[in-house]
């Protein structure tokens, strides 16, 4: 899996398409939403998102699941595992939402913390991690780091 992170509207999706999709073969994923082949966490079901080879908006999927009343602790336990197992060779994009002022709203704090924890777990399982700012990608890591079972 390749994980791409960065701030909102920083060109992560375009970077992923240029860098990884042009040379990639295969189906972008069953039910991929966008014309560019990405399953978008704002729009598709969890089942489609989990199986898509190209998926963006993981932070939006986390928000949707929390807003629907799903338990944050349970989501933290299963989301990263299901994403890795659902399509191990995926390109996964998520916004960094943990920078800036801590939200006053309890739900927004819970969402931000949960998205950060899930992102950390995915980064540990990813083959590569990229950070994109202003459309420029910087590889943060290219080797998989295995966490002890107590941290998964």
N, C-alpha and C positions, 0 to 999 in steps of 0.2 A: 504494500500500500504506500502511496505517496500522499502526505498530508501537506496542504498549502494553507498558511495562515497569513493574516494581515488585517489592517484596518478596513472599515467599510469604504467601498468605492475606490479601492487602490489598484484595481486591475488584475485581481487574482484569477478571475475566470478567463480573461483574455490571455493571461500568461500561461495558464494551464493548457488552453487550446493550442497556443503557438508551440509550447515546449513539448507537450506530451501527446496531444491528440493527432497531430499531423502525421507522426510516424507510427501511430498505434493502429493496430488492426482489430477488428472484432466489433461486436454489438455494443453500443454505448449503454445498453441496459434496457430491460423490459419496461416499457411505459415511460421512458425518459421524457420529461416535460418540454424542455426548450428546443427551439429550432437548432440550437448549437449542440444538442446531445446531452445536456446536463439535466439530471433529475434535481429539481430545486426543492429544498426543505420547506419552503414557504407554501408549496402547492401539492406535492405528491404524498401518497400514503407512506407510512413507515416501511411497509413491505416492499414497495417499489424502491424507495430510497436505499434500503438495506441491500438490495441486489444490484443496484445500478453501478456500472463500471465508472461512470463520471457523475459525481454528486457534489452539489454546492449547497451552502446554506444550512450546514449542520446546526449552527447556533439557532436558526429559525425553527428547525425541527424540535430542538430541545425546548424552546419557548412554547411551541404549540402543545407539546406533551405535558409540560408543567401546567399550562393554562387549562388544559382539559382535566386536570385533577390527578394526574399520575404522580406517584410518590417519587420524590427526588432521590432518595437513597436507593430505591429499586432501579430507577433509571441509571444512576451511576454504576450500579453493579452490572447491568446487562447491556447498555447501549454500545460501549466500545467493543465488547466481545462480539456482539451480533454484527457490528459493522465489519470487523476484521474477518469473521467467519463467513459472512454473507457474500463477500467478494474480495478475496485477499489481494487481488491486483488492481484495486480501485485507485482512482484519483479523487481525493476528498478535500473539499474546501470549506473552511469555516472562518468567520470573522473573529478577530481579537476583540473581545468586549470588556476586558478587565482593566483597561487603562482609564485613567481619569478619576473623577469624583465618585465616591461610593454612593450608590442611590439611597435615598431616604426610604423609599418604598420597600417593604420586606420581601414582596414577591420578586421584585427586580434584583435585589441582593441575592436571593436564593438562586435565581436564574443565572446570574453572572458567575456565582461561585460554582454552580453545577457545570456550566459550560466550560469553565476553566479546568475543573477536575477531569472531565471527560476528554478534553483536549490534551491534557498531560498524559492520560492513559493511551490515547491514540498515538501521540508522538513517540511514546516508548515502544509501541508495536510497529510503527511505520518503518519501511525500508529507507525512505528519504523524508526529510522535513524541510520545507521551503518557507521563507517569509517574503512577502511581496509588499513593496511600498512604491508608489508612483509607477506601477507597471513593471518594476524591475525586481526580479527574483534573486534571492540570496539563499543558497543552500546552507541550512544550519547543521544538518547531519545527513550522512549517507550510509550509516551502518545501524542496524537494529540493536537496540538496547533492551535486554530482557530484565524485567523487574522480578524480584522474588514473589512467590505466590501471595504473600500477605499484602502486597501493594496493588494487586490486580482488581 
